[in-house]
Amino acid sequence: MSRFRSLLQASLNATRRALTWNIEDLVPPSERYIFNFNSKDELKKWHLYSDSEYGGLSSAALEIKDIGNGSTNVGVFSGNLSLDVMEGSKWNMTRSGFCGMRSKKFDGFIDLDGYDTIALKLKGDGRCYISTIYTENWVNTPGQDEDNSWQAFVFVPKENWYIAKIPLTRYVPTWRGNMINAKLEMNPARILGMSLSVNAEGGVPGAKSGPGDFQVEVDWIKALRMQ
C-alpha cells in the first residue's frame, strides 16, 4: 500500500510541475529584450543604408561606445543628411536626405504576440526618427519579395536619456516610405526585423529638421506588455 501511495504522490508531483510550466509558458514575461547594444557583437546584427545607394550624398555610421563610469556600452547611430544628388547619377531620385540602420533578418521570425508596445532607450539630438517593424509578407501582392513595413515617428529630445514607448497600434503600414491608405492590422507573431532611420525633412512639429549632422545613442530595444 505504501508503494502505491508513493507512486501516486510522485505522479501528482509530476503533474503539478507540468501544469506550472505550461502556465508560465502561456504567460510571457512583461518585457523582452529584442536588441541590447552592450557589445560589439551587436554590430553584426545590423546593416546601414542611405540615399547614397541611389545617387544621394548622405552618410551614416554605427558603432559601439563605452560610456564609462561602470556603465554598459551603447550603440551610436550617426552621420550627415544631405539634400544634394550626385551629378550624373543614373537614378531618377525624387528625394534625398535619409539614412537608416536595419537589422538583419531574424532566424525565421520572432513572436511578439504577447506584447503591445515597443520601447527604445535613446539619447538624441532633438530630431525625429522613424521606428520600423518588418513583418512577413501578407499585405503586398503575391510574388513580391519586399517585407511588409510598419512605421511610427520617434521624437528624441536632446542630451538626456529618454525611453520612447510606442504602442504597436501606432505603427502604420507603409510602402517605400509612403503610408498605405487602407485598414490593415499588423501580425506581431511574424516579425522579421526592425530599423531606425532619419529623414532631413518631415517628422513631428517642433523637432529639429533639415540637412546636417545627426546622432542618436541607443541602449536597448524591448517589447513590453503594458495592458
C-alpha atoms as one frame of an Amber mdcrd trajectory, in Angstrom:
protein
   0.000   0.000   0.000   2.819   2.385   0.872   4.378   1.678  -2.540   1.098
   2.587  -4.247   0.891   5.850  -2.278   4.485   6.707  -3.214   3.764   6.164
  -6.888   0.559   8.205  -6.642   2.357  11.077  -4.896   5.159  11.030  -7.482
   2.573  11.154 -10.264   0.753  14.081  -8.629   4.025  15.997  -8.184   4.986
  15.447 -11.826   1.536  16.640 -12.978   1.781  19.724 -10.758   5.208  20.597
 -12.213   3.911  20.139 -15.766   0.893  22.354 -15.136   3.075  25.060 -13.561
   5.457  25.009 -16.554   2.567  25.278 -19.018   1.073  28.278 -17.243   4.393
  30.147 -17.207   4.909  29.292 -20.858   1.499  30.687 -21.810   2.107  33.985
 -19.981   5.368  35.560 -21.221   7.326  37.994 -19.028   6.160  41.610 -19.019
   9.197  42.709 -21.074  11.533  41.106 -23.587  14.851  42.343 -24.950  14.932
  42.436 -28.734  18.274  44.250 -29.104  20.831  45.227 -26.461  23.761  47.360
 -27.643  26.170  46.324 -24.902  28.876  44.727 -27.051  30.490  44.988 -30.479
  28.881  41.671 -31.418  25.632  43.628 -31.749  27.029  45.393 -34.831  26.924
  42.081 -36.717  23.127  42.126 -36.481  22.710  45.404 -38.397  23.475  46.977
 -41.750  23.346  50.620 -42.818  21.575  52.210 -45.755  21.175  55.740 -47.108
  20.266  57.735 -50.190  23.879  57.263 -51.341  22.749  53.908 -52.776  20.624
  55.873 -55.251  22.848  58.835 -56.029  22.398  60.878 -52.848  25.218  62.198
 -50.690  24.068  61.339 -47.165  26.257  59.100 -44.987  25.822  57.036 -41.826
  27.823  55.012 -39.293  27.033  52.654 -36.426  29.475  51.982 -33.602  29.556
  50.784 -30.011  30.566  53.412 -27.465  31.950  52.835 -23.972  30.225  55.425
 -21.783  32.448  54.671 -18.760  31.557  55.083 -15.074  30.996  51.342 -14.828
  28.010  51.521 -17.168  27.413  49.251 -20.119  28.187  50.162 -23.723  25.654
  51.788 -26.049  25.184  51.959 -29.795  25.745  55.245 -31.630  23.973  55.808
 -34.950  25.319  58.984 -36.563  26.050  60.639 -39.880  25.185  63.513 -42.179
  21.978  64.219 -44.071  22.360  65.892 -47.472  19.674  67.032 -49.880  22.135
  67.048 -52.771  22.283  64.419 -55.503  25.417  63.147 -57.193  25.892  64.764
 -60.585  25.300  62.368 -63.455  23.541  59.775 -61.288  21.608  57.140 -63.241
  18.908  57.162 -60.563  15.949  59.476 -61.053  15.727  60.436 -57.395  12.611
  62.246 -56.249  14.013  62.921 -52.771  17.238  62.579 -50.813  18.312  63.177
 -47.255  17.738  59.887 -45.445  19.807  57.297 -43.538  18.922  54.199 -41.592
  20.152  51.187 -39.651  18.252  47.979 -40.331  18.580  44.700 -38.511  19.446
  41.631 -40.497  16.548  39.226 -40.753  15.944  37.105 -37.692  16.465  33.386
 -37.944  12.903  32.748 -39.067  10.888  35.324 -37.147  10.197  36.437 -33.583
   6.801  36.182 -31.958   5.719  39.309 -30.052   2.051  38.396 -29.947   2.070
  38.597 -26.142   3.217  42.247 -26.187   1.596  45.537 -27.138   4.411  48.130
 -27.032   7.904  48.684 -28.420  10.285  50.606 -26.116  13.578  52.234 -27.136
  16.056  53.787 -24.707  17.574  56.686 -26.649  19.707  59.788 -26.237  19.477
  62.089 -29.214  19.803  65.429 -30.882  16.257  66.764 -30.998  15.488  65.171
 -34.361  12.542  62.957 -35.174  13.465  59.371 -36.052  11.390  56.586 -37.592
  10.953  53.197 -35.924  10.089  50.462 -38.430   8.898  46.902 -37.878   9.139
  44.415 -40.761   6.686  41.542 -40.866   6.181  38.542 -43.095   4.734  39.487
 -46.470   0.978  39.051 -46.411  -0.096  42.573 -47.389   1.887  43.029 -50.611
   0.915  41.353 -53.848   1.891  37.671 -54.312   5.401  37.162 -55.622   6.676
  40.475 -54.267   9.882  39.983 -52.277   9.626  43.050 -50.038   8.643  42.584
 -46.402   5.692  44.495 -45.028   6.817  47.589 -43.140   5.051  49.373 -40.287
   6.344  52.760 -39.149   5.985  55.227 -36.288   7.693  58.550 -35.530  10.014
  58.760 -32.510  10.943  62.233 -31.265  14.253  62.062 -29.374  14.926  65.016
 -27.030  18.416  66.480 -26.852  21.118  65.409 -24.378  19.161  63.355 -21.806
  18.324  59.654 -21.938  14.725  59.050 -22.913  12.605  55.884 -23.075  10.206
  56.072 -26.002   7.212  53.739 -25.656   5.322  53.146 -28.882   2.105  51.077
 -28.831   2.010  48.613 -31.710  -1.307  50.186 -32.709   0.573  53.411 -33.562
   2.613  51.719 -36.292   1.057  52.383 -39.698   1.581  50.259 -42.831   3.880
  51.851 -45.399   5.345  51.024 -48.789   8.692  52.580 -49.695   8.183  55.328
 -47.127   4.619  56.177 -48.138   1.643  55.369 -45.925  -0.768  52.774 -47.296
  -4.263  54.209 -47.250  -6.027  51.034 -46.159  -7.280  49.463 -42.940  -4.666
  46.847 -42.136  -3.565  45.125 -38.941  -0.009  44.100 -38.076   0.682  40.464
 -37.235   3.105  40.737 -34.259   3.648  36.977 -34.268   5.606  37.128 -37.563
   8.233  39.856 -37.092  11.282  39.556 -39.355  13.334  42.612 -38.360  13.409
  46.272 -37.337  15.062  49.532 -38.327  15.693  53.036 -37.055  16.000  55.781
 -39.650  16.065  59.562 -40.018  14.963  61.969 -42.751  16.148  65.505 -43.314
  12.561  66.628 -43.810   9.261  65.771 -42.180   8.654  64.431 -38.699   6.708
  65.851 -35.787   6.199  69.588 -35.117   8.960  71.123 -33.012  11.603  68.550
 -33.914  14.905  69.580 -35.457  14.905  69.081 -39.225  16.870  69.909 -42.355
  20.216  68.760 -43.721  23.237  68.397 -41.453  24.680  66.077 -38.838  22.598
  63.676 -36.773  23.383  61.414 -33.828  21.323  59.158 -31.598  22.598  56.780
 -28.915  20.706  53.507 -28.461  20.933  51.488 -25.257  18.300  48.833 -25.960
  15.095  47.978 -27.772  12.453  45.949 -25.910   8.950  44.616 -26.288   6.613
  45.467 -23.377   3.251  44.249 -22.202   1.550  47.367 -20.826  -2.033  46.115
 -20.621
